[in-house]
Amino acid sequence: MHFDKELDARGLNCPLPILRTKKALTDMSSGQVLKILATDPGSVKDFQAFSRQTGNSLLSSDAAHQEFVFFMKKR
């Protein structure tokens, strides 16, 4: 999937992946896509909730080998 910016949140626990994502999205334009790498198992539910609360679209989430990859489109 095409993305405009990548955020490495591996090794960070809640709420840091969400806080770093929020900060990264602030510097992006509407319609741009952020790729987030995370290792916190709780991040799956956290990113779903963050998407609902902020209106930013969670385009995809995938888990492999204890790593999670999310693609979020800024509203």
PyMOL Python script that loads the backbone (N, CA, C, O; Angstrom):
from pymol import cmd

cmd.read_pdbstr("""\
ATOM      1  N   MET A   1       0.842  -1.181   0.000  1.00  0.00           N
ATOM      2  CA  MET A   1       0.000   0.000   0.000  1.00  0.00           C
ATOM      3  C   MET A   1       0.888   1.246   0.000  1.00  0.00           C
ATOM      4  O   MET A   1       1.916   1.291   0.675  1.00  0.00           O
ATOM      5  N   HIS A   2       0.478   2.240  -0.757  1.00  0.00           N
ATOM      6  CA  HIS A   2       1.223   3.514  -0.813  1.00  0.00           C
ATOM      7  C   HIS A   2       1.045   4.268   0.500  1.00  0.00           C
ATOM      8  O   HIS A   2      -0.056   4.322   1.050  1.00  0.00           O
ATOM      9  N   PHE A   3       2.127   4.847   0.996  1.00  0.00           N
ATOM     10  CA  PHE A   3       2.030   5.684   2.190  1.00  0.00           C
ATOM     11  C   PHE A   3       2.962   6.876   2.037  1.00  0.00           C
ATOM     12  O   PHE A   3       3.946   6.819   1.300  1.00  0.00           O
ATOM     13  N   ASP A   4       2.640   7.951   2.740  1.00  0.00           N
ATOM     14  CA  ASP A   4       3.392   9.194   2.623  1.00  0.00           C
ATOM     15  C   ASP A   4       4.431   9.355   3.733  1.00  0.00           C
ATOM     16  O   ASP A   4       5.431  10.050   3.554  1.00  0.00           O
ATOM     17  N   LYS A   5       4.195   8.723   4.861  1.00  0.00           N
ATOM     18  CA  LYS A   5       5.081   8.865   6.011  1.00  0.00           C
ATOM     19  C   LYS A   5       5.023   7.579   6.821  1.00  0.00           C
ATOM     20  O   LYS A   5       3.995   6.903   6.846  1.00  0.00           O
ATOM     21  N   GLU A   6       6.127   7.238   7.486  1.00  0.00           N
ATOM     22  CA  GLU A   6       6.174   6.024   8.310  1.00  0.00           C
ATOM     23  C   GLU A   6       6.545   6.388   9.740  1.00  0.00           C
ATOM     24  O   GLU A   6       7.418   7.222   9.981  1.00  0.00           O
ATOM     25  N   LEU A   7       5.863   5.745  10.684  1.00  0.00           N
ATOM     26  CA  LEU A   7       6.124   5.948  12.104  1.00  0.00           C
ATOM     27  C   LEU A   7       6.496   4.606  12.729  1.00  0.00           C
ATOM     28  O   LEU A   7       5.739   3.640  12.640  1.00  0.00           O
ATOM     29  N   ASP A   8       7.664   4.554  13.360  1.00  0.00           N
ATOM     30  CA  ASP A   8       8.110   3.333  14.025  1.00  0.00           C
ATOM     31  C   ASP A   8       7.807   3.457  15.515  1.00  0.00           C
ATOM     32  O   ASP A   8       8.505   4.164  16.242  1.00  0.00           O
ATOM     33  N   ALA A   9       6.761   2.763  15.962  1.00  0.00           N
ATOM     34  CA  ALA A   9       6.365   2.787  17.374  1.00  0.00           C
ATOM     35  C   ALA A   9       6.641   1.440  18.032  1.00  0.00           C
ATOM     36  O   ALA A   9       6.065   1.124  19.073  1.00  0.00           O
ATOM     37  N   ARG A  10       7.523   0.646  17.425  1.00  0.00           N
ATOM     38  CA  ARG A  10       7.866  -0.662  17.982  1.00  0.00           C
ATOM     39  C   ARG A  10       8.584  -0.473  19.313  1.00  0.00           C
ATOM     40  O   ARG A  10       9.436   0.403  19.460  1.00  0.00           O
ATOM     41  N   GLY A  11       8.223  -1.311  20.275  1.00  0.00           N
ATOM     42  CA  GLY A  11       8.834  -1.245  21.597  1.00  0.00           C
ATOM     43  C   GLY A  11       8.144  -0.267  22.542  1.00  0.00           C
ATOM     44  O   GLY A  11       8.484  -0.197  23.723  1.00  0.00           O
ATOM     45  N   LEU A  12       7.188   0.479  22.028  1.00  0.00           N
ATOM     46  CA  LEU A  12       6.456   1.439  22.863  1.00  0.00           C
ATOM     47  C   LEU A  12       5.142   0.831  23.324  1.00  0.00           C
ATOM     48  O   LEU A  12       4.487   0.107  22.574  1.00  0.00           O
ATOM     49  N   ASN A  13       4.762   1.125  24.555  1.00  0.00           N
ATOM     50  CA  ASN A  13       3.501   0.629  25.090  1.00  0.00           C
ATOM     51  C   ASN A  13       2.484   1.757  25.176  1.00  0.00           C
ATOM     52  O   ASN A  13       2.826   2.939  25.140  1.00  0.00           O
ATOM     53  N   CYS A  14       1.227   1.357  25.291  1.00  0.00           N
ATOM     54  CA  CYS A  14       0.113   2.291  25.396  1.00  0.00           C
ATOM     55  C   CYS A  14       0.399   3.329  26.476  1.00  0.00           C
ATOM     56  O   CYS A  14       0.869   2.960  27.552  1.00  0.00           O
ATOM     57  N   PRO A  15       0.145   4.566  26.242  1.00  0.00           N
ATOM     58  CA  PRO A  15      -0.520   5.203  25.101  1.00  0.00           C
ATOM     59  C   PRO A  15       0.451   5.788  24.074  1.00  0.00           C
ATOM     60  O   PRO A  15       0.019   6.519  23.182  1.00  0.00           O
ATOM     61  N   LEU A  16       1.740   5.491  24.173  1.00  0.00           N
ATOM     62  CA  LEU A  16       2.724   6.141  23.299  1.00  0.00           C
ATOM     63  C   LEU A  16       2.506   5.933  21.798  1.00  0.00           C
ATOM     64  O   LEU A  16       2.664   6.895  21.046  1.00  0.00           O
ATOM     65  N   PRO A  17       2.148   4.725  21.312  1.00  0.00           N
ATOM     66  CA  PRO A  17       1.912   4.607  19.864  1.00  0.00           C
ATOM     67  C   PRO A  17       0.809   5.550  19.363  1.00  0.00           C
ATOM     68  O   PRO A  17       0.927   6.130  18.284  1.00  0.00           O
ATOM     69  N   ILE A  18      -0.244   5.694  20.139  1.00  0.00           N
ATOM     70  CA  ILE A  18      -1.345   6.589  19.746  1.00  0.00           C
ATOM     71  C   ILE A  18      -0.898   8.047  19.814  1.00  0.00           C
ATOM     72  O   ILE A  18      -1.204   8.829  18.915  1.00  0.00           O
ATOM     73  N   LEU A  19      -0.187   8.414  20.859  1.00  0.00           N
ATOM     74  CA  LEU A  19       0.274   9.798  20.989  1.00  0.00           C
ATOM     75  C   LEU A  19       1.231  10.167  19.859  1.00  0.00           C
ATOM     76  O   LEU A  19       1.146  11.266  19.310  1.00  0.00           O
ATOM     77  N   ARG A  20       2.128   9.272  19.512  1.00  0.00           N
ATOM     78  CA  ARG A  20       3.069   9.543  18.417  1.00  0.00           C
ATOM     79  C   ARG A  20       2.329   9.614  17.077  1.00  0.00           C
ATOM     80  O   ARG A  20       2.683  10.409  16.206  1.00  0.00           O
ATOM     81  N   THR A  21       1.300   8.776  16.923  1.00  0.00           N
ATOM     82  CA  THR A  21       0.502   8.805  15.698  1.00  0.00           C
ATOM     83  C   THR A  21      -0.230  10.138  15.582  1.00  0.00           C
ATOM     84  O   THR A  21      -0.250  10.757  14.518  1.00  0.00           O
ATOM     85  N   LYS A  22      -0.825  10.569  16.678  1.00  0.00           N
ATOM     86  CA  LYS A  22      -1.548  11.852  16.687  1.00  0.00           C
ATOM     87  C   LYS A  22      -0.610  12.987  16.285  1.00  0.00           C
ATOM     88  O   LYS A  22      -0.983  13.852  15.492  1.00  0.00           O
ATOM     89  N   LYS A  23       0.595  12.986  16.823  1.00  0.00           N
ATOM     90  CA  LYS A  23       1.582  14.026  16.503  1.00  0.00           C
ATOM     91  C   LYS A  23       1.995  13.952  15.032  1.00  0.00           C
ATOM     92  O   LYS A  23       2.095  14.982  14.365  1.00  0.00           O
ATOM     93  N   ALA A  24       2.231  12.753  14.530  1.00  0.00           N
ATOM     94  CA  ALA A  24       2.638  12.583  13.130  1.00  0.00           C
ATOM     95  C   ALA A  24       1.541  13.049  12.176  1.00  0.00           C
ATOM     96  O   ALA A  24       1.832  13.680  11.160  1.00  0.00           O
ATOM     97  N   LEU A  25       0.282  12.744  12.495  1.00  0.00           N
ATOM     98  CA  LEU A  25      -0.830  13.150  11.639  1.00  0.00           C
ATOM     99  C   LEU A  25      -0.995  14.670  11.601  1.00  0.00           C
ATOM    100  O   LEU A  25      -1.455  15.225  10.603  1.00  0.00           O
ATOM    101  N   THR A  26      -0.618  15.335  12.687  1.00  0.00           N
ATOM    102  CA  THR A  26      -0.718  16.797  12.747  1.00  0.00           C
ATOM    103  C   THR A  26       0.123  17.448  11.661  1.00  0.00           C
ATOM    104  O   THR A  26      -0.257  18.484  11.114  1.00  0.00           O
ATOM    105  N   ASP A  27       1.265  16.845  11.348  1.00  0.00           N
ATOM    106  CA  ASP A  27       2.180  17.402  10.355  1.00  0.00           C
ATOM    107  C   ASP A  27       1.862  16.969   8.925  1.00  0.00           C
ATOM    108  O   ASP A  27       2.606  17.295   8.001  1.00  0.00           O
ATOM    109  N   MET A  28       0.767  16.240   8.737  1.00  0.00           N
ATOM    110  CA  MET A  28       0.419  15.715   7.420  1.00  0.00           C
ATOM    111  C   MET A  28      -0.789  16.453   6.852  1.00  0.00           C
ATOM    112  O   MET A  28      -1.554  17.075   7.588  1.00  0.00           O
ATOM    113  N   SER A  29      -0.947  16.372   5.533  1.00  0.00           N
ATOM    114  CA  SER A  29      -2.083  16.990   4.853  1.00  0.00           C
ATOM    115  C   SER A  29      -3.248  16.010   4.756  1.00  0.00           C
ATOM    116  O   SER A  29      -3.066  14.795   4.831  1.00  0.00           O
ATOM    117  N   SER A  30      -4.429  16.555   4.592  1.00  0.00           N
ATOM    118  CA  SER A  30      -5.626  15.732   4.440  1.00  0.00           C
ATOM    119  C   SER A  30      -5.463  14.780   3.256  1.00  0.00           C
ATOM    120  O   SER A  30      -5.035  15.187   2.176  1.00  0.00           O
ATOM    121  N   GLY A  31      -5.808  13.508   3.471  1.00  0.00           N
ATOM    122  CA  GLY A  31      -5.725  12.504   2.415  1.00  0.00           C
ATOM    123  C   GLY A  31      -4.417  11.734   2.390  1.00  0.00           C
ATOM    124  O   GLY A  31      -4.317  10.712   1.712  1.00  0.00           O
ATOM    125  N   GLN A  32      -3.413  12.206   3.118  1.00  0.00           N
ATOM    126  CA  GLN A  32      -2.148  11.481   3.155  1.00  0.00           C
ATOM    127  C   GLN A  32      -2.267  10.257   4.055  1.00  0.00           C
ATOM    128  O   GLN A  32      -3.112  10.211   4.949  1.00  0.00           O
ATOM    129  N   VAL A  33      -1.410   9.263   3.809  1.00  0.00           N
ATOM    130  CA  VAL A  33      -1.465   7.993   4.525  1.00  0.00           C
ATOM    131  C   VAL A  33      -0.209   7.821   5.385  1.00  0.00           C
ATOM    132  O   VAL A  33       0.918   8.018   4.931  1.00  0.00           O
ATOM    133  N   LEU A  34      -0.453   7.446   6.647  1.00  0.00           N
ATOM    134  CA  LEU A  34       0.617   7.177   7.605  1.00  0.00           C
ATOM    135  C   LEU A  34       0.704   5.674   7.849  1.00  0.00           C
ATOM    136  O   LEU A  34      -0.305   5.032   8.143  1.00  0.00           O
ATOM    137  N   LYS A  35       1.903   5.116   7.728  1.00  0.00           N
ATOM    138  CA  LYS A  35       2.148   3.708   8.054  1.00  0.00           C
ATOM    139  C   LYS A  35       2.727   3.672   9.461  1.00  0.00           C
ATOM    140  O   LYS A  35       3.701   4.366   9.754  1.00  0.00           O
ATOM    141  N   ILE A  36       2.129   2.864  10.331  1.00  0.00           N
ATOM    142  CA  ILE A  36       2.585   2.754  11.712  1.00  0.00           C
ATOM    143  C   ILE A  36       3.022   1.316  11.986  1.00  0.00           C
ATOM    144  O   ILE A  36       2.298   0.370  11.678  1.00  0.00           O
ATOM    145  N   LEU A  37       4.214   1.161  12.568  1.00  0.00           N
ATOM    146  CA  LEU A  37       4.716  -0.146  13.007  1.00  0.00           C
ATOM    147  C   LEU A  37       4.650  -0.164  14.523  1.00  0.00           C
ATOM    148  O   LEU A  37       5.127   0.766  15.174  1.00  0.00           O
ATOM    149  N   ALA A  38       4.066  -1.206  15.093  1.00  0.00           N
ATOM    150  CA  ALA A  38       3.920  -1.293  16.547  1.00  0.00           C
ATOM    151  C   ALA A  38       4.101  -2.740  17.005  1.00  0.00           C
ATOM    152  O   ALA A  38       3.944  -3.683  16.229  1.00  0.00           O
ATOM    153  N   THR A  39       4.436  -2.887  18.294  1.00  0.00           N
ATOM    154  CA  THR A  39       4.576  -4.229  18.870  1.00  0.00           C
ATOM    155  C   THR A  39       3.628  -4.445  20.045  1.00  0.00           C
ATOM    156  O   THR A  39       3.501  -5.569  20.531  1.00  0.00           O
ATOM    157  N   ASP A  40       2.971  -3.405  20.504  1.00  0.00           N
ATOM    158  CA  ASP A  40       2.043  -3.506  21.634  1.00  0.00           C
ATOM    159  C   ASP A  40       0.762  -4.214  21.184  1.00  0.00           C
ATOM    160  O   ASP A  40       0.059  -3.701  20.314  1.00  0.00           O
ATOM    161  N   PRO A  41       0.439  -5.388  21.759  1.00  0.00           N
ATOM    162  CA  PRO A  41      -0.771  -6.115  21.350  1.00  0.00           C
ATOM    163  C   PRO A  41      -2.057  -5.302  21.537  1.00  0.00           C
ATOM    164  O   PRO A  41      -3.033  -5.512  20.818  1.00  0.00           O
ATOM    165  N   GLY A  42      -2.058  -4.383  22.492  1.00  0.00           N
ATOM    166  CA  GLY A  42      -3.237  -3.549  22.712  1.00  0.00           C
ATOM    167  C   GLY A  42      -3.436  -2.492  21.651  1.00  0.00           C
ATOM    168  O   GLY A  42      -4.479  -1.840  21.601  1.00  0.00           O
ATOM    169  N   SER A  43      -2.429  -2.318  20.794  1.00  0.00           N
ATOM    170  CA  SER A  43      -2.528  -1.268  19.783  1.00  0.00           C
ATOM    171  C   SER A  43      -3.629  -1.537  18.755  1.00  0.00           C
ATOM    172  O   SER A  43      -4.147  -0.601  18.148  1.00  0.00           O
ATOM    173  N   VAL A  44      -3.988  -2.801  18.556  1.00  0.00           N
ATOM    174  CA  VAL A  44      -5.048  -3.125  17.591  1.00  0.00           C
ATOM    175  C   VAL A  44      -6.348  -2.432  18.002  1.00  0.00           C
ATOM    176  O   VAL A  44      -6.955  -1.723  17.199  1.00  0.00           O
ATOM    177  N   LYS A  45      -6.768  -2.632  19.232  1.00  0.00           N
ATOM    178  CA  LYS A  45      -7.998  -1.994  19.726  1.00  0.00           C
ATOM    179  C   LYS A  45      -7.815  -0.487  19.858  1.00  0.00           C
ATOM    180  O   LYS A  45      -8.738   0.282  19.590  1.00  0.00           O
ATOM    181  N   ASP A  46      -6.623  -0.068  20.269  1.00  0.00           N
ATOM    182  CA  ASP A  46      -6.351   1.364  20.433  1.00  0.00           C
ATOM    183  C   ASP A  46      -6.503   2.117  19.113  1.00  0.00           C
ATOM    184  O   ASP A  46      -7.110   3.188  19.075  1.00  0.00           O
ATOM    185  N   PHE A  47      -5.954   1.560  18.031  1.00  0.00           N
ATOM    186  CA  PHE A  47      -6.040   2.248  16.741  1.00  0.00           C
ATOM    187  C   PHE A  47      -7.458   2.235  16.177  1.00  0.00           C
ATOM    188  O   PHE A  47      -7.860   3.177  15.494  1.00  0.00           O
ATOM    189  N   GLN A  48      -8.214   1.180  16.454  1.00  0.00           N
ATOM    190  CA  GLN A  48      -9.617   1.161  16.027  1.00  0.00           C
ATOM    191  C   GLN A  48     -10.391   2.268  16.731  1.00  0.00           C
ATOM    192  O   GLN A  48     -11.159   2.994  16.100  1.00  0.00           O
ATOM    193  N   ALA A  49     -10.189   2.393  18.034  1.00  0.00           N
ATOM    194  CA  ALA A  49     -10.871   3.432  18.813  1.00  0.00           C
ATOM    195  C   ALA A  49     -10.406   4.824  18.389  1.00  0.00           C
ATOM    196  O   ALA A  49     -11.224   5.735  18.260  1.00  0.00           O
ATOM    197  N   PHE A  50      -9.116   4.995  18.173  1.00  0.00           N
ATOM    198  CA  PHE A  50      -8.567   6.282  17.745  1.00  0.00           C
ATOM    199  C   PHE A  50      -9.181   6.705  16.411  1.00  0.00           C
ATOM    200  O   PHE A  50      -9.516   7.874  16.219  1.00  0.00           O
ATOM    201  N   SER A  51      -9.322   5.772  15.514  1.00  0.00           N
ATOM    202  CA  SER A  51      -9.912   6.056  14.202  1.00  0.00           C
ATOM    203  C   SER A  51     -11.362   6.527  14.347  1.00  0.00           C
ATOM    204  O   SER A  51     -11.770   7.510  13.729  1.00  0.00           O
ATOM    205  N   ARG A  52     -12.126   5.817  15.166  1.00  0.00           N
ATOM    206  CA  ARG A  52     -13.539   6.197  15.383  1.00  0.00           C
ATOM    207  C   ARG A  52     -13.646   7.583  16.021  1.00  0.00           C
ATOM    208  O   ARG A  52     -14.494   8.385  15.630  1.00  0.00           O
ATOM    209  N   GLN A  53     -12.794   7.860  16.994  1.00  0.00           N
ATOM    210  CA  GLN A  53     -12.879   9.116  17.737  1.00  0.00           C
ATOM    211  C   GLN A  53     -12.400  10.321  16.942  1.00  0.00           C
ATOM    212  O   GLN A  53     -12.909  11.426  17.132  1.00  0.00           O
ATOM    213  N   THR A  54     -11.429  10.126  16.056  1.00  0.00           N
ATOM    214  CA  THR A  54     -10.836  11.267  15.349  1.00  0.00           C
ATOM    215  C   THR A  54     -11.355  11.449  13.929  1.00  0.00           C
ATOM    216  O   THR A  54     -11.211  12.528  13.354  1.00  0.00           O
ATOM    217  N   GLY A  55     -11.955  10.415  13.359  1.00  0.00           N
ATOM    218  CA  GLY A  55     -12.424  10.504  11.977  1.00  0.00           C
ATOM    219  C   GLY A  55     -11.348  10.181  10.955  1.00  0.00           C
ATOM    220  O   GLY A  55     -11.612  10.222   9.753  1.00  0.00           O
ATOM    221  N   ASN A  56     -10.134   9.859  11.406  1.00  0.00           N
ATOM    222  CA  ASN A  56      -9.084   9.412  10.490  1.00  0.00           C
ATOM    223  C   ASN A  56      -9.362   7.954  10.147  1.00  0.00           C
ATOM    224  O   ASN A  56      -9.695   7.160  11.026  1.00  0.00           O
ATOM    225  N   SER A  57      -9.228   7.601   8.876  1.00  0.00           N
ATOM    226  CA  SER A  57      -9.586   6.255   8.422  1.00  0.00           C
ATOM    227  C   SER A  57      -8.474   5.252   8.675  1.00  0.00           C
ATOM    228  O   SER A  57      -7.329   5.464   8.275  1.00  0.00           O
ATOM    229  N   LEU A  58      -8.817   4.164   9.337  1.00  0.00           N
ATOM    230  CA  LEU A  58      -7.890   3.046   9.494  1.00  0.00           C
ATOM    231  C   LEU A  58      -8.074   2.169   8.261  1.00  0.00           C
ATOM    232  O   LEU A  58      -9.023   1.390   8.182  1.00  0.00           O
ATOM    233  N   LEU A  59      -7.169   2.298   7.307  1.00  0.00           N
ATOM    234  CA  LEU A  59      -7.310   1.614   6.026  1.00  0.00           C
ATOM    235  C   LEU A  59      -7.004   0.132   6.135  1.00  0.00           C
ATOM    236  O   LEU A  59      -7.618  -0.687   5.452  1.00  0.00           O
ATOM    237  N   SER A  60      -6.048  -0.214   7.001  1.00  0.00           N
ATOM    238  CA  SER A  60      -5.622  -1.604   7.083  1.00  0.00           C
ATOM    239  C   SER A  60      -4.860  -1.835   8.376  1.00  0.00           C
ATOM    240  O   SER A  60      -4.164  -0.951   8.875  1.00  0.00           O
ATOM    241  N   SER A  61      -5.005  -3.033   8.904  1.00  0.00           N
ATOM    242  CA  SER A  61      -4.174  -3.447  10.036  1.00  0.00           C
ATOM    243  C   SER A  61      -3.811  -4.908   9.827  1.00  0.00           C
ATOM    244  O   SER A  61      -4.637  -5.721   9.411  1.00  0.00           O
ATOM    245  N   ASP A  62      -2.564  -5.218  10.123  1.00  0.00           N
ATOM    246  CA  ASP A  62      -2.064  -6.563   9.883  1.00  0.00           C
ATOM    247  C   ASP A  62      -1.108  -6.938  11.008  1.00  0.00           C
ATOM    248  O   ASP A  62      -0.385  -6.091  11.533  1.00  0.00           O
ATOM    249  N   ALA A  63      -1.112  -8.208  11.368  1.00  0.00           N
ATOM    250  CA  ALA A  63      -0.221  -8.688  12.430  1.00  0.00           C
ATOM    251  C   ALA A  63       0.594  -9.863  11.901  1.00  0.00           C
ATOM    252  O   ALA A  63       0.066 -10.788  11.284  1.00  0.00           O
ATOM    253  N   ALA A  64       1.898  -9.795  12.162  1.00  0.00           N
ATOM    254  CA  ALA A  64       2.777 -10.896  11.769  1.00  0.00           C
ATOM    255  C   ALA A  64       4.003 -10.898  12.670  1.00  0.00           C
ATOM    256  O   ALA A  64       4.671  -9.875  12.825  1.00  0.00           O
ATOM    257  N   HIS A  65       4.291 -12.032  13.252  1.00  0.00           N
ATOM    258  CA  HIS A  65       5.506 -12.194  14.071  1.00  0.00           C
ATOM    259  C   HIS A  65       5.595 -11.155  15.188  1.00  0.00           C
ATOM    260  O   HIS A  65       6.635 -10.520  15.363  1.00  0.00           O
ATOM    261  N   GLN A  66       4.528 -10.984  15.928  1.00  0.00           N
ATOM    262  CA  GLN A  66       4.484 -10.063  17.068  1.00  0.00           C
ATOM    263  C   GLN A  66       4.651  -8.595  16.663  1.00  0.00           C
ATOM    264  O   GLN A  66       4.959  -7.752  17.505  1.00  0.00           O
ATOM    265  N   GLU A  67       4.451  -8.288  15.379  1.00  0.00           N
ATOM    266  CA  GLU A  67       4.498  -6.920  14.907  1.00  0.00           C
ATOM    267  C   GLU A  67       3.180  -6.574  14.244  1.00  0.00           C
ATOM    268  O   GLU A  67       2.570  -7.401  13.566  1.00  0.00           O
ATOM    269  N   PHE A  68       2.756  -5.356  14.446  1.00  0.00           N
ATOM    270  CA  PHE A  68       1.505  -4.890  13.872  1.00  0.00           C
ATOM    271  C   PHE A  68       1.802  -3.740  12.916  1.00  0.00           C
ATOM    272  O   PHE A  68       2.627  -2.872  13.200  1.00  0.00           O
ATOM    273  N   VAL A  69       1.116  -3.752  11.783  1.00  0.00           N
ATOM    274  CA  VAL A  69       1.284  -2.689  10.787  1.00  0.00           C
ATOM    275  C   VAL A  69      -0.085  -2.077  10.533  1.00  0.00           C
ATOM    276  O   VAL A  69      -1.045  -2.781  10.219  1.00  0.00           O
ATOM    277  N   PHE A  70      -0.162  -0.765  10.671  1.00  0.00           N
ATOM    278  CA  PHE A  70      -1.411  -0.036  10.454  1.00  0.00           C
ATOM    279  C   PHE A  70      -1.189   1.009   9.373  1.00  0.00           C
ATOM    280  O   PHE A  70      -0.113   1.597   9.269  1.00  0.00           O
ATOM    281  N   PHE A  71      -2.223   1.230   8.572  1.00  0.00           N
ATOM    282  CA  PHE A  71      -2.215   2.311   7.596  1.00  0.00           C
ATOM    283  C   PHE A  71      -3.390   3.209   7.932  1.00  0.00           C
ATOM    284  O   PHE A  71      -4.537   2.763   7.941  1.00  0.00           O
ATOM    285  N   MET A  72      -3.108   4.470   8.206  1.00  0.00           N
ATOM    286  CA  MET A  72      -4.146   5.408   8.600  1.00  0.00           C
ATOM    287  C   MET A  72      -4.136   6.605   7.655  1.00  0.00           C
ATOM    288  O   MET A  72      -3.092   7.202   7.392  1.00  0.00           O
ATOM    289  N   LYS A  73      -5.324   6.940   7.150  1.00  0.00           N
ATOM    290  CA  LYS A  73      -5.469   8.075   6.230  1.00  0.00           C
ATOM    291  C   LYS A  73      -6.011   9.280   7.003  1.00  0.00           C
ATOM    292  O   LYS A  73      -7.037   9.200   7.680  1.00  0.00           O
ATOM    293  N   LYS A  74      -5.292  10.393   6.882  1.00  0.00           N
ATOM    294  CA  LYS A  74      -5.715  11.603   7.595  1.00  0.00           C
ATOM    295  C   LYS A  74      -6.987  12.161   6.960  1.00  0.00           C
ATOM    296  O   LYS A  74      -7.126  12.217   5.738  1.00  0.00           O
ATOM    297  N   ARG A  75      -7.908  12.570   7.828  1.00  0.00           N
ATOM    298  CA  ARG A  75      -9.171  13.132   7.332  1.00  0.00           C
ATOM    299  C   ARG A  75      -8.987  14.534   6.809  1.00  0.00           C
ATOM    300  O   ARG A  75      -9.948  15.154   6.354  1.00  0.00           O
TER     301      ARG A  75
END
""", "prot")
cmd.dss("prot")
cmd.show_as("cartoon", "prot")
cmd.util.cbc("prot")
cmd.orient("prot")
